[in-house]
């Protein structure tokens, strides 16, 4: 199974250009299954900093438990 930062809050913030649930861009979401493990790991590592910089809530608490 491919790991994913998705928290089932799939709503894009057009001004920010990212999903308010997971913090990924539309391009990252669209290409997610085609990315290598290393590419996915790189995006996953960036998401906490990106979410904080954009003022988004912690993705871990934004969706499913």
N, CA, C and O atoms as a Maestro MAE file, in Angstrom:
{
 s_m_m2io_version
 :::
 2.0.0
}

f_m_ct {
 s_m_title
 :::
 protein
 m_atom[260] {
  # First column is atom index #
  i_m_mmod_type
  r_m_x_coord
  r_m_y_coord
  r_m_z_coord
  i_m_residue_number
  s_m_chain_name
  s_m_pdb_residue_name
  s_m_pdb_atom_name
  i_m_atomic_number
  :::
  1 25 0.840 -1.183 0.000 1 A "UNK " " N  " 7
  2 3 0.000 0.000 0.000 1 A "UNK " " CA " 6
  3 2 0.888 1.250 0.000 1 A "UNK " " C  " 6
  4 15 1.902 1.297 0.697 1 A "UNK " " O  " 8
  5 25 0.508 2.242 -0.771 2 A "UNK " " N  " 7
  6 3 1.240 3.507 -0.857 2 A "UNK " " CA " 6
  7 2 0.816 4.389 0.314 2 A "UNK " " C  " 6
  8 15 -0.371 4.635 0.527 2 A "UNK " " O  " 8
  9 25 1.813 4.862 1.071 3 A "UNK " " N  " 7
  10 3 1.478 5.766 2.165 3 A "UNK " " CA " 6
  11 2 1.058 7.116 1.604 3 A "UNK " " C  " 6
  12 15 1.519 7.539 0.544 3 A "UNK " " O  " 8
  13 25 0.178 7.778 2.335 4 A "UNK " " N  " 7
  14 3 -0.373 9.037 1.864 4 A "UNK " " CA " 6
  15 2 -0.647 9.953 3.056 4 A "UNK " " C  " 6
  16 15 -1.005 9.477 4.134 4 A "UNK " " O  " 8
  17 25 -0.482 11.263 2.869 5 A "UNK " " N  " 7
  18 3 -0.804 12.219 3.926 5 A "UNK " " CA " 6
  19 2 -2.294 12.587 3.952 5 A "UNK " " C  " 6
  20 15 -2.713 13.405 4.770 5 A "UNK " " O  " 8
  21 25 -3.088 11.991 3.066 6 A "UNK " " N  " 7
  22 3 -4.515 12.325 2.976 6 A "UNK " " CA " 6
  23 2 -5.204 12.076 4.311 6 A "UNK " " C  " 6
  24 15 -5.008 11.037 4.940 6 A "UNK " " O  " 8
  25 25 -6.015 13.047 4.733 7 A "UNK " " N  " 7
  26 3 -6.780 12.932 5.971 7 A "UNK " " CA " 6
  27 2 -8.286 13.036 5.695 7 A "UNK " " C  " 6
  28 15 -9.068 13.353 6.591 7 A "UNK " " O  " 8
  29 25 -8.678 12.766 4.452 8 A "UNK " " N  " 7
  30 3 -10.086 12.803 4.025 8 A "UNK " " CA " 6
  31 2 -10.748 14.158 4.214 8 A "UNK " " C  " 6
  32 15 -11.952 14.240 4.458 8 A "UNK " " O  " 8
  33 25 -9.962 15.218 4.103 9 A "UNK " " N  " 7
  34 3 -10.481 16.589 4.086 9 A "UNK " " CA " 6
  35 2 -10.000 17.166 2.763 9 A "UNK " " C  " 6
  36 15 -9.035 17.929 2.723 9 A "UNK " " O  " 8
  37 25 -10.666 16.803 1.701 10 A "UNK " " N  " 7
  38 3 -10.213 17.138 0.349 10 A "UNK " " CA " 6
  39 2 -10.865 18.434 -0.119 10 A "UNK " " C  " 6
  40 15 -11.924 18.434 -0.745 10 A "UNK " " O  " 8
  41 25 -10.193 19.542 0.208 11 A "UNK " " N  " 7
  42 3 -10.703 20.854 -0.179 11 A "UNK " " CA " 6
  43 2 -9.496 21.726 -0.505 11 A "UNK " " C  " 6
  44 15 -8.601 21.911 0.320 11 A "UNK " " O  " 8
  45 25 -9.492 22.246 -1.702 12 A "UNK " " N  " 7
  46 3 -8.369 23.078 -2.144 12 A "UNK " " CA " 6
  47 2 -8.567 24.525 -1.714 12 A "UNK " " C  " 6
  48 15 -9.662 25.077 -1.817 12 A "UNK " " O  " 8
  49 25 -7.498 25.120 -1.238 13 A "UNK " " N  " 7
  50 3 -7.463 26.552 -0.990 13 A "UNK " " CA " 6
  51 2 -6.856 27.177 -2.238 13 A "UNK " " C  " 6
  52 15 -5.649 27.079 -2.459 13 A "UNK " " O  " 8
  53 25 -7.675 27.810 -3.043 14 A "UNK " " N  " 7
  54 3 -7.165 28.390 -4.286 14 A "UNK " " CA " 6
  55 2 -6.117 29.467 -4.044 14 A "UNK " " C  " 6
  56 15 -5.121 29.511 -4.765 14 A "UNK " " O  " 8
  57 25 -6.308 30.350 -3.043 15 A "UNK " " N  " 7
  58 3 -5.261 31.352 -2.820 15 A "UNK " " CA " 6
  59 2 -3.918 30.729 -2.427 15 A "UNK " " C  " 6
  60 15 -2.862 31.230 -2.812 15 A "UNK " " O  " 8
  61 25 -3.964 29.634 -1.660 16 A "UNK " " N  " 7
  62 3 -2.731 28.996 -1.207 16 A "UNK " " CA " 6
  63 2 -2.212 27.962 -2.206 16 A "UNK " " C  " 6
  64 15 -1.017 27.667 -2.232 16 A "UNK " " O  " 8
  65 25 -3.104 27.415 -3.022 17 A "UNK " " N  " 7
  66 3 -2.708 26.425 -4.013 17 A "UNK " " CA " 6
  67 2 -2.461 25.044 -3.450 17 A "UNK " " C  " 6
  68 15 -1.780 24.226 -4.069 17 A "UNK " " O  " 8
  69 25 -3.019 24.778 -2.262 18 A "UNK " " N  " 7
  70 3 -2.832 23.468 -1.629 18 A "UNK " " CA " 6
  71 2 -4.146 22.969 -1.032 18 A "UNK " " C  " 6
  72 15 -5.080 23.739 -0.812 18 A "UNK " " O  " 8
  73 25 -4.192 21.680 -0.780 19 A "UNK " " N  " 7
  74 3 -5.324 21.081 -0.083 19 A "UNK " " CA " 6
  75 2 -5.235 21.477 1.387 19 A "UNK " " C  " 6
  76 15 -4.174 21.354 1.997 19 A "UNK " " O  " 8
  77 25 -6.335 21.951 1.956 20 A "UNK " " N  " 7
  78 3 -6.317 22.347 3.363 20 A "UNK " " CA " 6
  79 2 -6.278 21.149 4.291 20 A "UNK " " C  " 6
  80 15 -6.007 21.305 5.482 20 A "UNK " " O  " 8
  81 25 -6.541 19.962 3.777 21 A "UNK " " N  " 7
  82 3 -6.468 18.748 4.595 21 A "UNK " " CA " 6
  83 2 -5.056 18.212 4.712 21 A "UNK " " C  " 6
  84 15 -4.576 17.956 5.816 21 A "UNK " " O  " 8
  85 25 -4.387 18.039 3.581 22 A "UNK " " N  " 7
  86 3 -3.070 17.387 3.604 22 A "UNK " " CA " 6
  87 2 -1.911 18.319 3.302 22 A "UNK " " C  " 6
  88 15 -0.769 18.002 3.634 22 A "UNK " " O  " 8
  89 25 -2.175 19.458 2.683 23 A "UNK " " N  " 7
  90 3 -1.112 20.411 2.374 23 A "UNK " " CA " 6
  91 2 -0.427 20.196 1.037 23 A "UNK " " C  " 6
  92 15 0.506 20.923 0.696 23 A "UNK " " O  " 8
  93 25 -0.884 19.191 0.264 24 A "UNK " " N  " 7
  94 3 -0.261 18.942 -1.040 24 A "UNK " " CA " 6
  95 2 -0.864 19.835 -2.113 24 A "UNK " " C  " 6
  96 15 -2.000 20.294 -1.997 24 A "UNK " " O  " 8
  97 25 -0.077 20.072 -3.163 25 A "UNK " " N  " 7
  98 3 -0.570 20.810 -4.321 25 A "UNK " " CA " 6
  99 2 -1.402 19.875 -5.193 25 A "UNK " " C  " 6
  100 15 -1.362 18.657 -5.021 25 A "UNK " " O  " 8
  101 25 -2.156 20.451 -6.130 26 A "UNK " " N  " 7
  102 3 -2.925 19.620 -7.060 26 A "UNK " " CA " 6
  103 2 -2.008 18.703 -7.859 26 A "UNK " " C  " 6
  104 15 -2.340 17.541 -8.095 26 A "UNK " " O  " 8
  105 25 -0.859 19.220 -8.274 27 A "UNK " " N  " 7
  106 3 0.090 18.401 -9.035 27 A "UNK " " CA " 6
  107 2 0.590 17.226 -8.193 27 A "UNK " " C  " 6
  108 15 0.681 16.102 -8.688 27 A "UNK " " O  " 8
  109 25 0.911 17.478 -6.934 28 A "UNK " " N  " 7
  110 3 1.376 16.397 -6.056 28 A "UNK " " CA " 6
  111 2 0.288 15.351 -5.858 28 A "UNK " " C  " 6
  112 15 0.567 14.152 -5.879 28 A "UNK " " O  " 8
  113 25 -0.943 15.795 -5.666 29 A "UNK " " N  " 7
  114 3 -2.058 14.859 -5.481 29 A "UNK " " CA " 6
  115 2 -2.253 14.030 -6.744 29 A "UNK " " C  " 6
  116 15 -2.390 12.809 -6.672 29 A "UNK " " O  " 8
  117 25 -2.266 14.686 -7.894 30 A "UNK " " N  " 7
  118 3 -2.500 13.996 -9.167 30 A "UNK " " CA " 6
  119 2 -1.408 12.976 -9.480 30 A "UNK " " C  " 6
  120 15 -1.698 11.913 -10.028 30 A "UNK " " O  " 8
  121 25 -0.173 13.282 -9.144 31 A "UNK " " N  " 7
  122 3 0.962 12.411 -9.475 31 A "UNK " " CA " 6
  123 2 1.331 11.437 -8.363 31 A "UNK " " C  " 6
  124 15 2.238 10.624 -8.540 31 A "UNK " " O  " 8
  125 25 0.650 11.500 -7.222 32 A "UNK " " N  " 7
  126 3 1.056 10.772 -6.028 32 A "UNK " " CA " 6
  127 2 1.370 9.297 -6.291 32 A "UNK " " C  " 6
  128 15 2.418 8.811 -5.867 32 A "UNK " " O  " 8
  129 25 0.494 8.587 -6.974 33 A "UNK " " N  " 7
  130 3 0.714 7.151 -7.193 33 A "UNK " " CA " 6
  131 2 1.851 6.876 -8.173 33 A "UNK " " C  " 6
  132 15 2.381 5.766 -8.202 33 A "UNK " " O  " 8
  133 25 2.232 7.867 -8.975 34 A "UNK " " N  " 7
  134 3 3.317 7.689 -9.940 34 A "UNK " " CA " 6
  135 2 4.681 8.081 -9.363 34 A "UNK " " C  " 6
  136 15 5.714 7.763 -9.952 34 A "UNK " " O  " 8
  137 25 4.691 8.768 -8.218 35 A "UNK " " N  " 7
  138 3 5.954 9.176 -7.608 35 A "UNK " " CA " 6
  139 2 6.686 7.964 -7.046 35 A "UNK " " C  " 6
  140 15 6.071 6.965 -6.675 35 A "UNK " " O  " 8
  141 25 8.001 8.070 -6.992 36 A "UNK " " N  " 7
  142 3 8.792 7.019 -6.365 36 A "UNK " " CA " 6
  143 2 8.631 7.137 -4.847 36 A "UNK " " C  " 6
  144 15 8.157 8.157 -4.345 36 A "UNK " " O  " 8
  145 25 9.024 6.101 -4.129 37 A "UNK " " N  " 7
  146 3 8.975 6.158 -2.666 37 A "UNK " " CA " 6
  147 2 9.786 7.348 -2.152 37 A "UNK " " C  " 6
  148 15 9.360 8.043 -1.230 37 A "UNK " " O  " 8
  149 25 10.951 7.577 -2.748 38 A "UNK " " N  " 7
  150 3 11.804 8.686 -2.322 38 A "UNK " " CA " 6
  151 2 11.137 10.037 -2.573 38 A "UNK " " C  " 6
  152 15 11.238 10.943 -1.745 38 A "UNK " " O  " 8
  153 25 10.458 10.176 -3.708 39 A "UNK " " N  " 7
  154 3 9.757 11.430 -4.017 39 A "UNK " " CA " 6
  155 2 8.604 11.650 -3.046 39 A "UNK " " C  " 6
  156 15 8.403 12.767 -2.569 39 A "UNK " " O  " 8
  157 25 7.843 10.595 -2.747 40 A "UNK " " N  " 7
  158 3 6.747 10.720 -1.780 40 A "UNK " " CA " 6
  159 2 7.297 11.075 -0.404 40 A "UNK " " C  " 6
  160 15 6.738 11.923 0.290 40 A "UNK " " O  " 8
  161 25 8.399 10.424 -0.004 41 A "UNK " " N  " 7
  162 3 9.013 10.734 1.291 41 A "UNK " " CA " 6
  163 2 9.446 12.189 1.362 41 A "UNK " " C  " 6
  164 15 9.308 12.824 2.407 41 A "UNK " " O  " 8
  165 25 9.967 12.724 0.267 42 A "UNK " " N  " 7
  166 3 10.404 14.118 0.235 42 A "UNK " " CA " 6
  167 2 9.219 15.063 0.416 42 A "UNK " " C  " 6
  168 15 9.317 16.044 1.153 42 A "UNK " " O  " 8
  169 25 8.111 14.777 -0.245 43 A "UNK " " N  " 7
  170 3 6.909 15.607 -0.092 43 A "UNK " " CA " 6
  171 2 6.399 15.495 1.341 43 A "UNK " " C  " 6
  172 15 6.073 16.504 1.965 43 A "UNK " " O  " 8
  173 25 6.329 14.268 1.865 44 A "UNK " " N  " 7
  174 3 5.838 14.051 3.235 44 A "UNK " " CA " 6
  175 2 6.688 14.830 4.243 44 A "UNK " " C  " 6
  176 15 6.154 15.395 5.198 44 A "UNK " " O  " 8
  177 25 8.004 14.861 4.035 45 A "UNK " " N  " 7
  178 3 8.898 15.567 4.944 45 A "UNK " " CA " 6
  179 2 8.676 17.076 4.887 45 A "UNK " " C  " 6
  180 15 8.882 17.768 5.884 45 A "UNK " " O  " 8
  181 25 8.262 17.589 3.743 46 A "UNK " " N  " 7
  182 3 8.044 19.021 3.552 46 A "UNK " " CA " 6
  183 2 6.695 19.486 4.107 46 A "UNK " " C  " 6
  184 15 6.559 20.656 4.466 46 A "UNK " " O  " 8
  185 25 5.711 18.614 4.184 47 A "UNK " " N  " 7
  186 3 4.349 19.020 4.530 47 A "UNK " " CA " 6
  187 2 4.219 19.726 5.877 47 A "UNK " " C  " 6
  188 15 3.520 20.738 5.936 47 A "UNK " " O  " 8
  189 25 4.842 19.263 6.964 48 A "UNK " " N  " 7
  190 3 4.680 20.002 8.226 48 A "UNK " " CA " 6
  191 2 5.167 21.449 8.138 48 A "UNK " " C  " 6
  192 15 4.509 22.351 8.655 48 A "UNK " " O  " 8
  193 25 6.305 21.679 7.495 49 A "UNK " " N  " 7
  194 3 6.818 23.058 7.341 49 A "UNK " " CA " 6
  195 2 5.885 23.873 6.453 49 A "UNK " " C  " 6
  196 15 5.601 25.036 6.742 49 A "UNK " " O  " 8
  197 25 5.411 23.263 5.374 50 A "UNK " " N  " 7
  198 3 4.511 23.957 4.446 50 A "UNK " " CA " 6
  199 2 3.215 24.330 5.149 50 A "UNK " " C  " 6
  200 15 2.744 25.461 5.029 50 A "UNK " " O  " 8
  201 25 2.638 23.385 5.883 51 A "UNK " " N  " 7
  202 3 1.362 23.634 6.571 51 A "UNK " " CA " 6
  203 2 1.527 24.748 7.600 51 A "UNK " " C  " 6
  204 15 0.664 25.616 7.725 51 A "UNK " " O  " 8
  205 25 2.635 24.722 8.332 52 A "UNK " " N  " 7
  206 3 2.887 25.760 9.328 52 A "UNK " " CA " 6
  207 2 3.051 27.123 8.660 52 A "UNK " " C  " 6
  208 15 2.479 28.110 9.122 52 A "UNK " " O  " 8
  209 25 3.814 27.183 7.596 53 A "UNK " " N  " 7
  210 3 4.059 28.445 6.883 53 A "UNK " " CA " 6
  211 2 2.766 29.010 6.299 53 A "UNK " " C  " 6
  212 15 2.599 30.228 6.223 53 A "UNK " " O  " 8
  213 25 1.855 28.133 5.888 54 A "UNK " " N  " 7
  214 3 0.592 28.566 5.295 54 A "UNK " " CA " 6
  215 2 -0.498 28.803 6.340 54 A "UNK " " C  " 6
  216 15 -1.589 29.267 6.008 54 A "UNK " " O  " 8
  217 25 -0.202 28.486 7.597 55 A "UNK " " N  " 7
  218 3 -1.185 28.685 8.656 55 A "UNK " " CA " 6
  219 2 -2.283 27.655 8.654 55 A "UNK " " C  " 6
  220 15 -3.381 27.918 9.144 55 A "UNK " " O  " 8
  221 25 -2.004 26.470 8.104 56 A "UNK " " N  " 7
  222 3 -2.998 25.401 8.078 56 A "UNK " " CA " 6
  223 2 -2.927 24.604 9.381 56 A "UNK " " C  " 6
  224 15 -1.862 24.514 9.990 56 A "UNK " " O  " 8
  225 25 -4.054 24.025 9.815 57 A "UNK " " N  " 7
  226 3 -4.029 23.220 11.034 57 A "UNK " " CA " 6
  227 2 -3.182 21.973 10.841 57 A "UNK " " C  " 6
  228 15 -2.907 21.568 9.711 57 A "UNK " " O  " 8
  229 25 -2.776 21.374 11.931 58 A "UNK " " N  " 7
  230 3 -2.006 20.124 11.896 58 A "UNK " " CA " 6
  231 2 -2.795 19.065 11.158 58 A "UNK " " C  " 6
  232 15 -3.910 18.734 11.560 58 A "UNK " " O  " 8
  233 25 -2.232 18.522 10.077 59 A "UNK " " N  " 7
  234 3 -2.907 17.529 9.275 59 A "UNK " " CA " 6
  235 2 -3.300 16.286 10.035 59 A "UNK " " C  " 6
  236 15 -4.286 15.635 9.687 59 A "UNK " " O  " 8
  237 25 -2.549 15.940 11.071 60 A "UNK " " N  " 7
  238 3 -2.839 14.741 11.843 60 A "UNK " " CA " 6
  239 2 -4.178 14.845 12.559 60 A "UNK " " C  " 6
  240 15 -4.815 13.826 12.826 60 A "UNK " " O  " 8
  241 25 -4.618 16.075 12.876 61 A "UNK " " N  " 7
  242 3 -5.879 16.232 13.585 61 A "UNK " " CA " 6
  243 2 -7.000 16.734 12.681 61 A "UNK " " C  " 6
  244 15 -8.118 16.951 13.148 61 A "UNK " " O  " 8
  245 25 -6.720 16.920 11.408 62 A "UNK " " N  " 7
  246 3 -7.707 17.523 10.513 62 A "UNK " " CA " 6
  247 2 -8.704 16.536 9.943 62 A "UNK " " C  " 6
  248 15 -9.732 16.950 9.407 62 A "UNK " " O  " 8
  249 25 -8.439 15.265 10.039 63 A "UNK " " N  " 7
  250 3 -9.336 14.310 9.392 63 A "UNK " " CA " 6
  251 2 -9.613 13.103 10.226 63 A "UNK " " C  " 6
  252 15 -9.918 13.204 11.414 63 A "UNK " " O  " 8
  253 25 -9.505 11.936 9.590 64 A "UNK " " N  " 7
  254 3 -9.862 10.684 10.260 64 A "UNK " " CA " 6
  255 2 -8.905 10.361 11.380 64 A "UNK " " C  " 6
  256 15 -7.752 10.791 11.366 64 A "UNK " " O  " 8
  257 25 -9.379 9.606 12.349 65 A "UNK " " N  " 7
  258 3 -8.559 9.193 13.501 65 A "UNK " " CA " 6
  259 2 -7.763 7.944 13.185 65 A "UNK " " C  " 6
  260 15 -7.020 7.454 14.035 65 A "UNK " " O  " 8
  :::
 }
 m_bond[259] {
  # First column is bond index #
  i_m_from
  i_m_to
  i_m_order
  :::
  1 1 2 1
  2 2 3 1
  3 3 4 2
  4 3 5 1
  5 5 6 1
  6 6 7 1
  7 7 8 2
  8 7 9 1
  9 9 10 1
  10 10 11 1
  11 11 12 2
  12 11 13 1
  13 13 14 1
  14 14 15 1
  15 15 16 2
  16 15 17 1
  17 17 18 1
  18 18 19 1
  19 19 20 2
  20 19 21 1
  21 21 22 1
  22 22 23 1
  23 23 24 2
  24 23 25 1
  25 25 26 1
  26 26 27 1
  27 27 28 2
  28 27 29 1
  29 29 30 1
  30 30 31 1
  31 31 32 2
  32 31 33 1
  33 33 34 1
  34 34 35 1
  35 35 36 2
  36 35 37 1
  37 37 38 1
  38 38 39 1
  39 39 40 2
  40 39 41 1
  41 41 42 1
  42 42 43 1
  43 43 44 2
  44 43 45 1
  45 45 46 1
  46 46 47 1
  47 47 48 2
  48 47 49 1
  49 49 50 1
  50 50 51 1
  51 51 52 2
  52 51 53 1
  53 53 54 1
  54 54 55 1
  55 55 56 2
  56 55 57 1
  57 57 58 1
  58 58 59 1
  59 59 60 2
  60 59 61 1
  61 61 62 1
  62 62 63 1
  63 63 64 2
  64 63 65 1
  65 65 66 1
  66 66 67 1
  67 67 68 2
  68 67 69 1
  69 69 70 1
  70 70 71 1
  71 71 72 2
  72 71 73 1
  73 73 74 1
  74 74 75 1
  75 75 76 2
  76 75 77 1
  77 77 78 1
  78 78 79 1
  79 79 80 2
  80 79 81 1
  81 81 82 1
  82 82 83 1
  83 83 84 2
  84 83 85 1
  85 85 86 1
  86 86 87 1
  87 87 88 2
  88 87 89 1
  89 89 90 1
  90 90 91 1
  91 91 92 2
  92 91 93 1
  93 93 94 1
  94 94 95 1
  95 95 96 2
  96 95 97 1
  97 97 98 1
  98 98 99 1
  99 99 100 2
  100 99 101 1
  101 101 102 1
  102 102 103 1
  103 103 104 2
  104 103 105 1
  105 105 106 1
  106 106 107 1
  107 107 108 2
  108 107 109 1
  109 109 110 1
  110 110 111 1
  111 111 112 2
  112 111 113 1
  113 113 114 1
  114 114 115 1
  115 115 116 2
  116 115 117 1
  117 117 118 1
  118 118 119 1
  119 119 120 2
  120 119 121 1
  121 121 122 1
  122 122 123 1
  123 123 124 2
  124 123 125 1
  125 125 126 1
  126 126 127 1
  127 127 128 2
  128 127 129 1
  129 129 130 1
  130 130 131 1
  131 131 132 2
  132 131 133 1
  133 133 134 1
  134 134 135 1
  135 135 136 2
  136 135 137 1
  137 137 138 1
  138 138 139 1
  139 139 140 2
  140 139 141 1
  141 141 142 1
  142 142 143 1
  143 143 144 2
  144 143 145 1
  145 145 146 1
  146 146 147 1
  147 147 148 2
  148 147 149 1
  149 149 150 1
  150 150 151 1
  151 151 152 2
  152 151 153 1
  153 153 154 1
  154 154 155 1
  155 155 156 2
  156 155 157 1
  157 157 158 1
  158 158 159 1
  159 159 160 2
  160 159 161 1
  161 161 162 1
  162 162 163 1
  163 163 164 2
  164 163 165 1
  165 165 166 1
  166 166 167 1
  167 167 168 2
  168 167 169 1
  169 169 170 1
  170 170 171 1
  171 171 172 2
  172 171 173 1
  173 173 174 1
  174 174 175 1
  175 175 176 2
  176 175 177 1
  177 177 178 1
  178 178 179 1
  179 179 180 2
  180 179 181 1
  181 181 182 1
  182 182 183 1
  183 183 184 2
  184 183 185 1
  185 185 186 1
  186 186 187 1
  187 187 188 2
  188 187 189 1
  189 189 190 1
  190 190 191 1
  191 191 192 2
  192 191 193 1
  193 193 194 1
  194 194 195 1
  195 195 196 2
  196 195 197 1
  197 197 198 1
  198 198 199 1
  199 199 200 2
  200 199 201 1
  201 201 202 1
  202 202 203 1
  203 203 204 2
  204 203 205 1
  205 205 206 1
  206 206 207 1
  207 207 208 2
  208 207 209 1
  209 209 210 1
  210 210 211 1
  211 211 212 2
  212 211 213 1
  213 213 214 1
  214 214 215 1
  215 215 216 2
  216 215 217 1
  217 217 218 1
  218 218 219 1
  219 219 220 2
  220 219 221 1
  221 221 222 1
  222 222 223 1
  223 223 224 2
  224 223 225 1
  225 225 226 1
  226 226 227 1
  227 227 228 2
  228 227 229 1
  229 229 230 1
  230 230 231 1
  231 231 232 2
  232 231 233 1
  233 233 234 1
  234 234 235 1
  235 235 236 2
  236 235 237 1
  237 237 238 1
  238 238 239 1
  239 239 240 2
  240 239 241 1
  241 241 242 1
  242 242 243 1
  243 243 244 2
  244 243 245 1
  245 245 246 1
  246 246 247 1
  247 247 248 2
  248 247 249 1
  249 249 250 1
  250 250 251 1
  251 251 252 2
  252 251 253 1
  253 253 254 1
  254 254 255 1
  255 255 256 2
  256 255 257 1
  257 257 258 1
  258 258 259 1
  259 259 260 2
  :::
 }
}
